[in-house]
């Protein structure tokens, strides 16, 4: 990895390093006293303070304070970064075309600035999310109940997308809402909206279900459920099934007797 570091440079030296780094498509890090202005979908201003500024070769531009995980200001990939000098100050601008946004950072004192040409070609592998639960249930539908047949995923209704739509042994429609963590009242309200959407739809299959006096069953699927949510599903006639999301990464996945 090629890198360069300057400690306590003046703004002119810092500007030269930023320009060099952008030519080399390097990742830039500054620890500096700065103020920030944003203009776009809203307006914001952050007065002088010491912050970490991170500029990535994909156009990402992030400003971090000494608290919280999320940046206080940021621009996404494909934004365009521009730097210039104004008097004794270094100005950094990040432009986004659609929607039109401008993030301007005025820097007056720099503790250190660095750039590095990083090599990283790996994609993050994740496990234990709703997508993993959905994959697992599609492969092993008996986890919900014997005779459950999943038909489709991400079924679009007025208020969002139903995670899994399927049928039970009696031909009743089953609406599954998946949560990888302990489910609360908001999850119950979400599946209730989906059930209402289906009740109001003109779907031919649902008309046939109603003609045959079939039910539409709402199933909340999560590892556990909060007490207030449990009370609410009992009132709403929604069912709860406890399922733990898979925790293994795909590259480490091994065949075990659990699959049979």
Secondary structure as GFF3:
##gff-version 3
##sequence-region A 1 260
A	DSSP	beta_strand	2	7	.	.	.	ID=ss1
A	DSSP	alpha_helix	11	23	.	.	.	ID=ss2
A	DSSP	beta_strand	27	39	.	.	.	ID=ss3
A	DSSP	beta_strand	43	55	.	.	.	ID=ss4
A	DSSP	beta_strand	61	64	.	.	.	ID=ss5
A	DSSP	beta_strand	73	75	.	.	.	ID=ss6
A	DSSP	beta_strand	80	86	.	.	.	ID=ss7
A	DSSP	beta_strand	89	96	.	.	.	ID=ss8
A	DSSP	beta_strand	101	117	.	.	.	ID=ss9
A	DSSP	alpha_helix	130	139	.	.	.	ID=ss10
A	DSSP	three_ten_helix	141	143	.	.	.	ID=ss11
A	DSSP	beta_strand	149	157	.	.	.	ID=ss12
A	DSSP	beta_strand	160	167	.	.	.	ID=ss13
A	DSSP	beta_strand	173	178	.	.	.	ID=ss14
A	DSSP	alpha_helix	185	200	.	.	.	ID=ss15
A	DSSP	alpha_helix	204	211	.	.	.	ID=ss16
A	DSSP	beta_strand	216	222	.	.	.	ID=ss17
A	DSSP	alpha_helix	227	236	.	.	.	ID=ss18
A	DSSP	beta_strand	239	242	.	.	.	ID=ss19
A	DSSP	three_ten_helix	250	252	.	.	.	ID=ss20
A	DSSP	three_ten_helix	257	259	.	.	.	ID=ss21
###
